[in-house]
Amino acid sequence: MDEQTRQATRLWTAAQPLVSAFVTSVVRDFSARQDVLQDIAVAVIESFDRYDPSRPFIGWALGIAHNQVRLYFRRTRRDRLVFDDDTVATLATTFEETSPAQVQSLDYLKDCIGKLDRRSRDLCDLRYVQDLKPASIAERTGVASNTVAKALQRVRDQLRECIERKVAREGGVA
């Protein structure tokens, strides 16, 4: 691997959680989200020779992500839940302005999710990855909808407390 590819890979690895959060905020379909993120990664690596190192890499990568998301929406224009270009641009700008402490909180979140028991991780997956509503989760799991909603609230509380402990321990800001 040449040095330019190595540097692109290093920078992409650091930027990927934030870019992934941006994509997740605008692309609702899980499998499409994964495809778009892969397209972004390929575009970042392939166009790295056009990156200006005097500018923030995350902003540049988010620009590529914004373009890839727009391409995805053009292909899926028939979907009535698609954001318009202005909304996607606003979201991209918002993610670009995300502080390093907020990005660190995403890392804390991943770690805290990993510490949840299997049932709680499964609930998180059904709700936030597969984008199912509590009623749909209840149907799948054979549990009452109110029970699912309360369990999700407890999981969110656990995650918030876990992140707050990590921030306090490491002196960051949530």
C-alpha positions in Angstrom: 0.0 0.0 0.0 1.5 3.4 -1.0 1.7 6.3 1.5 -1.1 8.2 -0.1 -3.5 5.3 0.3 -2.3 4.7 3.8 -2.9 8.4 4.7 -6.4 8.3 3.1 -7.3 5.2 5.0 -6.1 6.7 8.3 -8.1 9.9 7.8 -11.2 8.0 6.6 -11.1 5.7 9.6 -11.2 8.8 11.9 -14.0 10.5 9.9 -16.1 7.4 9.2 -18.2 7.5 12.5 -19.3 11.1 11.8 -20.0 10.4 8.1 -21.9 7.3 9.1 -24.0 9.3 11.6 -24.8 11.8 8.8 -25.8 9.1 6.4 -27.9 7.4 9.1 -29.7 10.7 9.7 -30.9 11.0 6.1 -31.1 7.5 4.7 -33.7 5.5 6.5 -33.3 2.1 4.8 -30.7 0.1 6.6 -29.4 -1.8 3.6 -29.4 1.3 1.4 -27.5 3.1 4.2 -24.8 0.5 4.1 -24.5 0.7 0.3 -24.3 4.5 0.4 -21.6 4.4 3.1 -19.6 2.0 1.0 -20.0 4.2 -2.0 -18.7 7.2 0.0 -15.7 5.2 1.3 -14.8 4.2 -2.3 -15.2 7.8 -3.5 -13.1 9.2 -0.7 -10.2 6.8 -1.4 -10.5 7.2 -5.2 -10.6 11.0 -5.1 -8.1 11.5 -2.2 -5.5 13.0 -4.6 -7.9 16.0 -4.9 -8.0 16.6 -1.1 -6.4 19.8 0.1 -4.6 18.9 3.4 -4.8 22.6 4.5 -8.6 22.1 5.0 -10.4 19.8 7.5 -10.7 16.3 6.2 -14.0 15.7 7.8 -15.6 18.6 5.9 -14.2 17.3 2.7 -15.4 13.7 3.4 -18.8 15.1 4.3 -18.9 17.0 1.0 -18.4 13.7 -0.8 -21.0 12.1 1.5 -23.4 14.8 0.6 -22.9 14.2 -3.1 -23.3 10.4 -2.7 -26.5 10.9 -0.7 -27.9 13.2 -3.4 -27.1 10.5 -6.0 -28.9 7.9 -3.9 -32.0 10.2 -3.5 -32.0 10.8 -7.3 -32.1 7.1 -7.8 -34.9 6.7 -5.3 -36.9 9.8 -6.1 -40.2 7.8 -6.1 -39.9 7.4 -2.3 -42.1 10.0 -0.6 -39.9 10.1 2.5 -36.8 11.5 0.7 -35.2 14.7 1.9 -34.8 17.5 -0.6 -31.3 18.8 -1.5 -31.5 21.8 0.8 -32.3 19.6 3.8 -29.5 17.2 3.1 -27.1 20.2 2.6 -28.2 21.6 6.0 -27.6 18.3 7.7 -24.2 17.9 6.1 -23.2 21.4 7.3 -24.5 20.6 10.8 -22.4 17.4 10.9 -19.4 19.2 9.6 -19.7 21.6 12.6 -19.8 18.7 15.1 -17.2 19.1 17.7 -14.5 16.5 18.5 -16.1 15.9 21.9 -19.4 15.0 20.2 -17.6 12.6 17.9 -16.0 11.1 21.0 -19.5 10.6 22.4 -20.3 8.5 19.4 -17.4 6.3 20.2 -18.6 6.1 23.8 -22.0 5.2 22.6 -20.6 2.3 20.5 -18.7 1.1 23.6 -21.7 1.4 25.8 -24.0 -0.5 23.4 -21.4 -3.2 23.4 -21.8 -3.5 27.2 -25.5 -3.9 27.1 -27.0 -7.4 27.6 -28.1 -9.3 24.5 -31.8 -8.5 24.8 -31.1 -4.7 25.1 -28.7 -4.8 22.1 -31.4 -6.6 20.1 -34.0 -4.0 21.0 -31.6 -1.2 20.0 -30.9 -3.0 16.7 -34.6 -3.4 16.0 -35.5 0.2 16.9 -32.5 2.2 15.7 -30.9 0.1 13.0 -33.9 -1.6 11.4 -36.0 1.5 12.2 -39.0 -0.4 13.6 -41.5 1.3 15.8 -42.3 -0.2 19.2 -45.6 -1.8 17.9 -43.7 -3.6 15.1 -41.0 -4.7 17.6 -43.8 -6.0 19.9 -45.3 -8.0 17.0 -41.9 -9.6 16.3 -41.0 -10.4 19.8 -44.4 -11.3 21.2 -44.3 -8.6 23.9 -46.8 -5.9 24.6 -46.0 -2.5 22.8 -46.0 -0.6 26.2 -43.4 -3.1 27.5 -41.2 -2.5 24.5 -41.5 1.2 24.8 -40.6 1.1 28.5 -37.7 -1.3 27.8 -36.3 1.1 25.2 -36.6 4.0 27.6 -34.6 2.0 30.2 -32.0 1.1 27.6 -31.7 4.8 26.5 -31.3 5.8 30.2 -28.5 3.1 30.6 -26.7 4.4 27.5 -27.0 8.0 28.6 -25.6 7.2 32.1 -22.8 5.1 30.6 -21.8 7.9 28.3 -21.9 10.4 31.1 -19.7 8.2 33.2 -17.1 7.9 30.4 -17.2 11.6 29.8 -16.6 12.3 33.5 -13.9 9.8 33.7 -12.0 11.1 30.6 -12.7 14.8 31.2 -14.6 15.3 28.0 -17.9 17.0 27.2 -21.1 15.2 26.2 
